[in-house]
Amino acid sequence: MNSSDRKLRVLLIGRHELACRILDALHRNPAIDLACVPGRREHMDRRPTLARLAVLRSTPVLGGGGKSALSNAIDKFLPHMVVSAGYDRIVPADVLVRVPRSVNVHFGMLPKYRGSYSIPWAILNNEAEIGVTLHEMAPSIDDGAVIRQERLFNEPSLSCRDIYDRAVEIGTGLVTWLIDQTLRGDPPAAIPQDERMATYYTPNYPGDFRIPWRQTATFVANYIRAAHFPPYDGAFGEIAGHHVVFDWPVEHRFDCRVAPPGTIVECAGRIGITVINGLIVPKAVTWDKHPTEFAEVVTKHSLLNQSFV
């Protein structure tokens, strides 16, 4: 913004960690007039929420809830920019046209990984890198022109939650960079996405987190890693009538193929679970909602040579 007597009105929409980090990064900037519209589904009892933090930071919460919340907020606040950070509604064209610039932070290397669960899917697909994209909003899913992208290494030791936390830091940095450029009067341009490269993932996570034991050791280990996102339950299996949730990390080995996939075996002094080309060796699990060590569970309940269903 070139005028020294006019603040940049920014409307932040979204939920949870990303929206909260962006709010914290922007709310003290004297050149910004900030307001927010929280997403519909914020898990108040389990994760940080934009609704709660906005009150603590004395940031106006606009909209009044319901389908018209964002439209009402735009009519009242007249923002120069809308920043979407995990907002859980598609913003229609008649709303977007009323804002000079509307941008979204997406945890995927667009045009690949449009849609939902972009980080877990990249882990499952064994990608070498995972992207974070700042792009223009469009009245469809994640297909607006790209403003800037950054990559982070898909480190095999990191859980989905670890990578998500790093992506939050990167996404916050992309938004503050855009705001700084805009305040300097040099807003960055955007480049249209190449539709030939587009991929899309639905909101239905593969298998509802139930572990597919008839898979390779690499895939099963990545499946458990992709599903590990505290405070939510991770990947699970069922054995002898009991529900078992597997924590990250797990080890995987390419030996001990001595039983059908999903069978608990002992090999070279280690207790693990067979897959089609090796063995998964869990450490910690939650057995019927009680955290414990996997080896202790196997011994206590005599599970050797039993199989997950």
RAHU-V833899 format. One record per residue. PSI is psi in radians with two decimals (999 if undefined). BURIAL is I if it has 9 or more other ideal C-beta (glycine too) atoms within 8 Angstrom, else O. D_CENTER is the distance of its C-alpha to the mean C-alpha in Angstrom with 1 decimal. Layout:
psi->PSI burial->BURIAL d_center->D_CENTER
psi->PSI burial->BURIAL d_center->D_CENTER
This chain:
psi->2.26 burial->I d_center->32.1
psi->-0.44 burial->O d_center->35.7
psi->2.15 burial->O d_center->37.3
psi->-0.30 burial->O d_center->37.5
psi->0.27 burial->O d_center->38.2
psi->2.14 burial->O d_center->35.1
psi->2.70 burial->O d_center->31.7
psi->2.01 burial->I d_center->28.5
psi->2.02 burial->I d_center->27.1
psi->2.20 burial->I d_center->23.3
psi->1.98 burial->I d_center->21.6
psi->2.18 burial->I d_center->18.0
psi->2.41 burial->I d_center->16.1
psi->-2.73 burial->I d_center->12.7
psi->2.83 burial->I d_center->11.4
psi->-2.69 burial->I d_center->10.2
psi->-0.78 burial->I d_center->9.7
psi->-0.86 burial->I d_center->9.3
psi->-0.66 burial->I d_center->12.1
psi->-0.72 burial->I d_center->14.0
psi->-0.69 burial->I d_center->14.1
psi->-0.72 burial->I d_center->15.3
psi->-0.81 burial->I d_center->17.8
psi->-0.59 burial->I d_center->19.1
psi->-0.44 burial->I d_center->19.5
psi->-0.41 burial->I d_center->21.5
psi->-0.36 burial->I d_center->23.4
psi->0.00 burial->O d_center->26.3
psi->2.02 burial->O d_center->26.9
psi->-0.24 burial->O d_center->30.4
psi->0.01 burial->O d_center->30.1
psi->2.42 burial->I d_center->27.3
psi->1.96 burial->O d_center->27.8
psi->2.41 burial->I d_center->24.4
psi->2.96 burial->I d_center->23.5
psi->2.76 burial->I d_center->20.4
psi->1.91 burial->I d_center->19.5
psi->2.69 burial->I d_center->16.8
psi->2.95 burial->I d_center->14.8
psi->-0.77 burial->O d_center->16.5
psi->1.38 burial->O d_center->14.4
psi->2.22 burial->I d_center->13.8
psi->1.50 burial->O d_center->14.2
psi->-0.54 burial->O d_center->17.0
psi->-0.08 burial->O d_center->18.1
psi->-0.43 burial->O d_center->15.0
psi->2.81 burial->O d_center->12.8
psi->2.51 burial->O d_center->13.9
psi->2.52 burial->I d_center->14.7
psi->-0.65 burial->I d_center->15.8
psi->-0.78 burial->I d_center->18.9
psi->-0.77 burial->I d_center->20.1
psi->-0.62 burial->I d_center->19.5
psi->-0.68 burial->I d_center->21.3
psi->-0.76 burial->I d_center->24.3
psi->-0.55 burial->O d_center->24.4
psi->0.15 burial->I d_center->24.3
psi->0.70 burial->O d_center->26.8
psi->2.24 burial->I d_center->24.7
psi->2.36 burial->O d_center->25.8
psi->2.11 burial->I d_center->23.7
psi->2.94 burial->I d_center->25.0
psi->-0.70 burial->I d_center->25.1
psi->0.15 burial->O d_center->26.3
psi->3.01 burial->O d_center->23.7
psi->3.12 burial->O d_center->24.0
psi->-0.48 burial->O d_center->23.5
psi->0.18 burial->O d_center->25.6
psi->-0.84 burial->I d_center->23.8
psi->-0.75 burial->I d_center->22.5
psi->-0.75 burial->O d_center->25.8
psi->-0.71 burial->I d_center->27.8
psi->-0.69 burial->I d_center->25.9
psi->-0.71 burial->I d_center->26.6
psi->-0.64 burial->O d_center->30.2
psi->-0.75 burial->O d_center->30.7
psi->-0.48 burial->I d_center->28.9
psi->1.04 burial->O d_center->29.6
psi->2.60 burial->I d_center->26.7
psi->-0.45 burial->I d_center->27.1
psi->2.42 burial->I d_center->23.4
psi->2.29 burial->I d_center->20.4
psi->2.04 burial->I d_center->17.0
psi->2.22 burial->I d_center->14.0
psi->1.40 burial->I d_center->10.8
psi->0.35 burial->I d_center->8.7
psi->2.38 burial->I d_center->12.1
psi->0.57 burial->O d_center->12.5
psi->2.59 burial->O d_center->15.7
psi->2.24 burial->O d_center->17.2
psi->2.07 burial->I d_center->19.5
psi->2.82 burial->O d_center->22.9
psi->-0.64 burial->O d_center->25.2
psi->-0.31 burial->O d_center->27.8
psi->-0.81 burial->I d_center->25.4
psi->-0.63 burial->I d_center->24.1
psi->-0.27 burial->O d_center->27.8
psi->0.06 burial->O d_center->28.6
psi->2.30 burial->I d_center->26.5
psi->-0.71 burial->O d_center->27.5
psi->2.29 burial->I d_center->24.0
psi->2.20 burial->I d_center->20.6
psi->2.77 burial->I d_center->17.5
psi->2.53 burial->I d_center->13.8
psi->2.16 burial->I d_center->11.0
psi->2.34 burial->I d_center->8.9
psi->1.27 burial->I d_center->6.6
psi->2.72 burial->I d_center->9.4
psi->1.37 burial->I d_center->13.1
psi->2.52 burial->I d_center->14.6
psi->-0.03 burial->I d_center->16.7
psi->2.66 burial->I d_center->15.1
psi->0.70 burial->I d_center->11.8
psi->2.74 burial->I d_center->12.3
psi->-2.52 burial->I d_center->10.9
psi->2.80 burial->O d_center->8.2
psi->0.74 burial->I d_center->6.1
psi->-0.68 burial->I d_center->6.8
psi->-0.85 burial->I d_center->5.9
psi->-0.70 burial->I d_center->7.7
psi->-0.67 burial->I d_center->10.2
psi->-0.65 burial->I d_center->11.0
psi->-0.83 burial->I d_center->11.6
psi->-0.61 burial->I d_center->13.7
psi->0.04 burial->O d_center->15.5
psi->0.68 burial->O d_center->16.4
psi->2.54 burial->O d_center->15.6
psi->-0.55 burial->O d_center->17.3
psi->2.74 burial->I d_center->14.9
psi->2.38 burial->I d_center->11.4
psi->2.76 burial->I d_center->11.5
psi->2.20 burial->I d_center->10.6
psi->2.31 burial->I d_center->12.8
psi->2.11 burial->I d_center->14.7
psi->2.82 burial->I d_center->16.6
psi->2.50 burial->I d_center->19.1
psi->2.57 burial->I d_center->18.3
psi->2.78 burial->O d_center->20.2
psi->0.69 burial->O d_center->21.1
psi->-3.00 burial->O d_center->19.1
psi->1.88 burial->O d_center->15.6
psi->0.52 burial->I d_center->14.3
psi->0.24 burial->I d_center->17.9
psi->2.81 burial->I d_center->19.2
psi->2.49 burial->I d_center->20.9
psi->2.24 burial->I d_center->19.1
psi->-0.84 burial->I d_center->20.0
psi->2.59 burial->I d_center->18.5
psi->2.61 burial->I d_center->16.2
psi->2.75 burial->I d_center->15.5
psi->2.64 burial->I d_center->14.7
psi->2.58 burial->I d_center->13.9
psi->2.34 burial->O d_center->15.5
psi->1.29 burial->I d_center->13.9
psi->2.12 burial->O d_center->15.9
psi->-0.36 burial->O d_center->16.9
psi->-0.21 burial->O d_center->17.3
psi->2.40 burial->I d_center->13.7
psi->2.99 burial->I d_center->11.5
psi->-0.71 burial->I d_center->7.8
psi->-0.70 burial->I d_center->7.8
psi->-0.81 burial->I d_center->10.2
psi->-0.70 burial->I d_center->8.5
psi->-0.79 burial->I d_center->5.4
psi->-0.67 burial->I d_center->8.6
psi->-0.67 burial->I d_center->10.4
psi->-0.61 burial->I d_center->8.3
psi->-0.76 burial->I d_center->8.7
psi->-0.79 burial->I d_center->12.4
psi->-0.80 burial->I d_center->12.7
psi->-0.70 burial->I d_center->11.4
psi->-0.74 burial->I d_center->13.8
psi->-0.66 burial->I d_center->16.5
psi->-0.70 burial->I d_center->16.3
psi->-0.78 burial->I d_center->16.9
psi->-0.61 burial->I d_center->19.7
psi->-0.79 burial->I d_center->21.2
psi->-0.75 burial->I d_center->21.4
psi->-0.77 burial->I d_center->23.0
psi->-0.79 burial->O d_center->25.4
psi->-0.70 burial->I d_center->26.5
psi->-0.73 burial->I d_center->27.0
psi->-0.50 burial->I d_center->29.1
psi->-0.07 burial->O d_center->31.2
psi->0.34 burial->O d_center->32.0
psi->1.07 burial->O d_center->30.4
psi->2.32 burial->O d_center->27.3
psi->2.60 burial->O d_center->25.7
psi->3.00 burial->O d_center->26.1
psi->2.65 burial->I d_center->23.6
psi->2.23 burial->O d_center->24.1
psi->2.56 burial->O d_center->23.7
psi->2.64 burial->I d_center->21.4
psi->1.84 burial->O d_center->23.3
psi->-0.39 burial->O d_center->23.0
psi->-0.36 burial->O d_center->24.5
psi->0.01 burial->O d_center->21.4
psi->2.42 burial->I d_center->19.0
psi->2.68 burial->O d_center->16.8
psi->2.42 burial->O d_center->15.0
psi->2.32 burial->I d_center->12.9
psi->2.95 burial->O d_center->13.6
psi->-0.11 burial->O d_center->11.7
psi->1.89 burial->O d_center->13.7
psi->2.51 burial->I d_center->12.1
psi->2.05 burial->O d_center->15.0
psi->0.11 burial->O d_center->17.6
psi->0.59 burial->O d_center->15.9
psi->-0.03 burial->I d_center->15.2
psi->2.21 burial->O d_center->19.0
psi->2.24 burial->I d_center->19.8
psi->1.61 burial->I d_center->21.9
psi->-0.44 burial->I d_center->24.6
psi->1.02 burial->O d_center->26.5
psi->3.08 burial->I d_center->24.3
psi->2.81 burial->I d_center->24.6
psi->-0.70 burial->I d_center->23.9
psi->-0.76 burial->O d_center->21.4
psi->-0.79 burial->I d_center->19.5
psi->-0.73 burial->I d_center->19.7
psi->-0.76 burial->I d_center->18.7
psi->-0.57 burial->I d_center->15.6
psi->-0.79 burial->I d_center->14.9
psi->-0.68 burial->I d_center->15.2
psi->-0.74 burial->I d_center->13.1
psi->-0.51 burial->I d_center->10.2
psi->-0.12 burial->I d_center->10.7
psi->1.80 burial->I d_center->11.1
psi->1.32 burial->I d_center->8.9
psi->2.48 burial->O d_center->11.7
psi->0.17 burial->O d_center->13.0
psi->2.71 burial->O d_center->12.4
psi->2.58 burial->O d_center->14.7
psi->-2.69 burial->I d_center->13.9
psi->2.58 burial->I d_center->15.9
psi->2.88 burial->I d_center->19.4
psi->2.93 burial->I d_center->22.9
psi->2.32 burial->I d_center->26.2
psi->2.36 burial->I d_center->29.5
psi->0.61 burial->O d_center->32.9
psi->0.17 burial->O d_center->31.6
psi->2.59 burial->I d_center->28.9
psi->2.15 burial->O d_center->25.1
psi->2.09 burial->I d_center->23.5
psi->2.30 burial->I d_center->19.9
psi->2.20 burial->I d_center->19.3
psi->2.80 burial->I d_center->17.8
psi->2.45 burial->I d_center->16.7
psi->2.87 burial->O d_center->18.6
psi->2.75 burial->I d_center->21.0
psi->2.76 burial->I d_center->23.6
psi->2.50 burial->I d_center->24.8
psi->2.72 burial->I d_center->28.3
psi->1.00 burial->O d_center->30.2
psi->-2.99 burial->O d_center->33.3
psi->0.65 burial->I d_center->34.7
psi->1.25 burial->I d_center->34.4
psi->0.06 burial->O d_center->37.1
psi->2.83 burial->O d_center->35.7
psi->2.65 burial->O d_center->33.8
psi->2.44 burial->I d_center->29.9
psi->0.11 burial->I d_center->28.5
psi->2.37 burial->I d_center->31.6
psi->2.16 burial->I d_center->31.7
psi->2.88 burial->I d_center->34.1
psi->2.25 burial->O d_center->35.5
psi->2.14 burial->I d_center->35.9
psi->0.69 burial->O d_center->37.4
psi->0.07 burial->O d_center->37.0
psi->2.44 burial->I d_center->33.2
psi->2.19 burial->I d_center->31.9
psi->-2.99 burial->I d_center->29.2
psi->2.27 burial->I d_center->28.2
psi->2.54 burial->I d_center->29.5
psi->-3.03 burial->I d_center->27.5
psi->-0.34 burial->O d_center->29.3
psi->0.41 burial->O d_center->29.9
psi->-2.46 burial->I d_center->29.6
psi->2.39 burial->I d_center->28.3
psi->2.25 burial->I d_center->25.1
psi->1.68 burial->I d_center->26.1
psi->2.76 burial->I d_center->23.9
psi->-1.25 burial->I d_center->24.5
psi->2.51 burial->I d_center->23.2
psi->2.92 burial->I d_center->22.6
psi->1.98 burial->I d_center->22.7
psi->1.95 burial->I d_center->25.9
psi->0.82 burial->O d_center->26.4
psi->0.18 burial->O d_center->24.2
psi->2.01 burial->O d_center->26.0
psi->2.41 burial->O d_center->24.4
psi->3.03 burial->I d_center->26.8
psi->2.45 burial->O d_center->27.5
psi->-0.78 burial->I d_center->27.4
psi->-0.64 burial->O d_center->30.9
psi->-0.70 burial->O d_center->32.3
psi->-0.79 burial->I d_center->31.1
psi->-0.78 burial->I d_center->32.7
psi->-0.80 burial->O d_center->35.9
psi->-0.64 burial->O d_center->36.2
psi->0.20 burial->O d_center->35.7
psi->0.97 burial->O d_center->37.5
psi->-0.07 burial->I d_center->34.7
psi->2.35 burial->I d_center->35.9
psi->0.09 burial->O d_center->36.5
psi->2.79 burial->O d_center->34.7
psi->2.55 burial->I d_center->31.9
psi->2.53 burial->I d_center->28.6
psi->999 burial->O d_center->28.9
